[in-house]
Amino acid sequence: MKKNLILLLILVSSFQLLSAQDKELQWLDIKLSNYEYPYSVSTIQLSIQDQILEMAYMDIKPDNYNGNNIVLMHGKNFNGAYWKTTIDALQKEGYRVIVPDQIGFGKSSKPPHFQYTFQQLAQNTKTLLDSIGVTKTAILGHSMGGMLATRFALMYPENTTKLILENPIGLEDWKLKVPYKSVAWWYKNELKNNYKSIKKYQLESYYDNKWKPEYEQWVNLLAGWTLNSDYKTIAWNAALTYDMIFTQPVIYEFTEISSPTLLIIGTRDRTALGKALVEDTIRDQMGLYNELGKKAQQQIPNSKLIEIKNVGHLPHIEQFDSFITPLLSFLDE
């Protein structure tokens, strides 16, 4: 009898925890139509790869516009919404801020079939800028957005006034160390995602097991999609972008960047694609941003490096003041 009572209490407790989590976790539409971004969102139609797709973006032009523009490019596990504090600070200083959701991300289309390349995403962004009359702009990319920002600067040097890379992935070529995995493998992996696994990854990979309540929203944005019946489409697009990142390194072209460049690096970061697929001795040498930032700065002409100690993959989230001060200073030069 006592044993049954204990078992019942455990089941009730588990149900209560699950219910509490379910109440907090919001089901999210495939285009996040039921999630409000910090600024109004517009869309542009793109006719690419024999289909019509929608690219969502925020375009914030302040009353004290100083004539300068900046594009903010999000990382793989994020969308334009996580740039809110950065947008606030930049538009306060008079910058027009353009924040796209790349195809496959955020409020943009999630096509069932698409060949993802950084060139294609850069071209999409250029089409967006042309449509709103922006010909000269600084480009800021975080994480995967850093690889995309680099590709944009290489393709459109005449349009890129300055390049800023915030903890960009791709500062090393992972395919030299990690065995190749197919899109089908990444897709199967993505289908396993849930609130618990997403939070565990972000806690360990981004924040060094130091959690703050304000980080929860970025977990919920991904976890809310796992409740959607269209999650397979979202997971498929995520798998395709993993393949893009793994097979399309930009590191070998750093020497060709002509735009003045600023690297903002949280040195505690250890992000590296495929770390779980290699032996400990190899894993320990991957994602060492305290070394990778310096190597990248040496390769990129006319570049500067700002290292932020004891900060991980998201300086603009984890330690905003240390991120925004050098950014504004660089833009003002």
MARNUMI-268169 format. One record per residue (C-alpha): x, y, z negated. Coordinates in steps of 0.5 Angstrom, whole numbers, padded with zeros to 4 digits, always signed. Each point is the difference from the previous one (the first is absolute). Layout:
XYZ...
END
This chain:
+0000+0000+0000+0006+0005-0002+0003-0002+0006-0006+0001+0005-0001+0007-0004+0007+0002+0002+0000-0002+0007-0007+0004+0000+0004+0006-0003+0005+0000+0005-0005-0001+0006-0004+0006-0002+0007+0004-0001+0002-0001+0007-0006+0001+0003+0000+0007-0004+0007+0002+0003-0002-0002+0007-0007+0004-0001+0004+0006-0002+0005-0001+0006-0006-0001+0005-0003+0007-0003+0006+0004+0001+0002-0003+0007-0004+0003+0005-0002-0004+0007+0003+0004+0005-0002+0001+0008+0005-0002+0005+0001+0007+0002-0001+0003-0007-0006+0003+0001-0002+0000-0007+0006+0003-0003+0001+0007+0000+0007+0003+0002+0003+0006-0003-0001+0005+0006-0005-0001+0006+0001-0005+0005+0000+0000+0007+0001-0005+0006+0002+0000+0007-0001-0006+0005+0006-0003+0003-0001-0004+0006+0006-0005-0001+0001-0007+0002-0006-0001+0004-0005+0002-0006-0003+0007-0003+0003+0000-0007-0001+0006-0006+0006+0003-0003-0002+0004-0007+0004+0006-0002-0001+0006-0005+0003+0006+0003+0000+0006-0006+0002+0007+0003+0001+0004-0006-0003+0008+0000+0008+0002-0002+0002-0004+0006+0008+0001+0002+0000-0003+0007+0003-0006-0002-0003-0007+0000+0002-0007-0003-0003-0007+0001+0000-0005-0005+0000-0007+0002-0002-0005-0005+0003-0007-0002-0003-0007+0001-0004-0001-0006-0003+0007+0000-0004+0005+0004+0000+0008+0000-0003+0000-0006+0006-0001-0005+0003+0007+0003-0005+0004-0004+0005+0003-0005+0005+0001+0006-0005+0004+0005-0002+0004-0006+0007+0003-0001+0001+0000+0007-0006+0004+0002+0001+0005-0006+0007+0002+0003-0004+0001+0007+0002-0006+0004-0006-0003+0004+0000-0008-0002-0002-0005+0005-0001-0007-0003-0002-0006+0005-0002-0006-0002+0003-0005+0005-0004-0005+0004-0001-0006-0005+0000+0004-0006-0004+0004-0004-0006+0003+0003+0002-0001+0007-0002-0006+0005+0002-0007-0002+0000-0003+0007+0000-0008+0001+0005+0000+0005+0006+0005+0000+0007+0000+0001+0003+0004-0005+0007+0004+0002+0003+0006-0004+0000+0003+0007-0007-0001+0001-0002+0003-0007+0005+0006+0001-0004+0001+0007-0006+0000-0003+0002+0005-0005+0003+0004+0005-0007+0000+0004-0003+0002-0006+0004+0006-0001-0001+0002+0007-0007+0000-0001+0000+0005-0006+0005+0004+0004+0006-0001-0005+0007+0000+0004+0005+0001-0005+0000-0004-0007+0004-0003-0005-0001-0007-0001+0000-0004-0007-0001-0007-0001+0000-0005-0006+0001-0007+0000-0002-0003+0007-0002+0007+0002+0008+0002-0001+0001-0005+0006-0006+0003+0004+0003+0007-0002+0007-0002+0003-0003-0003+0006-0004+0006+0001+0006+0005-0001+0004-0005+0005-0006+0001+0006-0002+0007-0001+0006+0004-0003-0002+0006+0004-0006+0000-0005+0003-0002-0006+0003+0006-0004+0002-0004-0006+0000-0007-0002-0002-0003-0008+0001-0007-0002-0003-0002-0007+0003-0007-0002-0001-0002+0007+0000-0008+0002+0004-0002+0005+0007+0003-0003+0002-0007+0002-0001-0006+0005-0004-0005-0004+0000-0005+0006+0007-0001-0001-0001-0003-0007-0007-0002+0000-0003-0006+0004-0005+0002+0005-0008-0001-0002-0005+0000+0006-0006+0005+0000-0004-0006-0002+0004-0001-0007-0001+0007-0002-0007+0000+0002-0001-0006-0005+0004+0003-0005-0004+0006+0000-0007-0004+0000+0003-0002-0007+0000+0007-0003-0005+0003-0006+0000+0005-0005+0005-0004-0005+0005-0002+0006+0000+0007+0003+0001+0004-0007+0005-0005-0002+0004+0001+0006+0000+0008-0001+0001-0001-0007+0007-0004+0001+0002+0003+0007-0002+0008-0001+0000+0001-0007+0005-0004-0004-0006-0003-0004-0001+0007-0003-0007+0001+0002-0005+0006-0001-0007+0001+0001+0000+0005+0006+0004-0006+0004-0007-0004+0000-0003+0004+0005+0005-0003+0005-0001-0007-0002-0008+0001+0001+0001+0002+0007+0003-0006+0002-0004-0005-0005-0006+0003+0002+0001-0002+0007+0001-0007-0002-0008+0000-0002-0002+0002+0007-0003-0006+0005+0005+0004+0005+0006-0001-0004+0003-0005+0005+0000+0005+0005+0004+0005-0005+0005-0006-0001+0001-0002+0007+0002+0008+0001+0004-0001-0006+0004-0006+0003+0001+0003+0006+0003+0006-0003+0005-0004-0004+0002-0003+0006+0002+0007+0003+0004+0002-0006+0004-0007+0000+0001+0000+0008+0001+0008+0001+0006+0003-0004+0002+0007+0001+0006+0000-0004+0004-0001+0006-0002+0006+0003+0001+0005-0006+0006+0003+0003-0004+0002+0006-0005+0005-0005+0001+0007+0002-0005+0003-0005+0003+0003-0006-0002-0006-0005-0001+0000-0008+0000-0007-0003-0003+0000-0007+0001-0007-0003-0002-0003-0007+0006-0004-0002-0004-0005-0004-0004-0002+0006+0002-0008+0002-0006+0000+0006+0002-0005+0005-0004-0004+0005+0001-0008-0001+0004+0000-0006-0004-0006-0003+0002-0004+0006+0007+0000-0001+0005-0002-0006+0002+0004-0006+0007+0001+0002-0003+0004+0007-0006+0003-0004+0004+0003-0005+0004+0004+0006-0007+0002+0003-0004+0007-0001+0006+0003-0004-0002+0007+0002+0005+0003-0005+0005-0002+0006-0005+0000+0006-0001+0008-0001+0007+0001+0000+0002-0004+0006-0006+0003+0004+0002+0007-0001+0007-0002+0002-0003-0002+0007-0005+0005+0001+0003+0007+0003-0002+0006-0004-0003-0003-0005+0000+0001-0008-0002-0005-0005-0004+0001-0007+0001-0006-0005-0006+0000-0005+0003-0004-0006-0005-0005-0003-0005+0000+0005-0003-0005+0004-0003-0001+0007-0005+0006-0001+0004+0007-0002-0006+0004+0002-0005-0004-0005+0005-0002-0005+0004+0006-0001-0003+0006+0004+0004+0006-0002+0006-0004+0001-0003-0001+0007-0003+0006+0002+0006+0005-0002+0005-0002+0005-0005-0001+0005-0003+0007+0000+0008+0002+0000+0002-0004+0006-0007+0003+0004+0002+0007-0002+0007+0000+0003
END
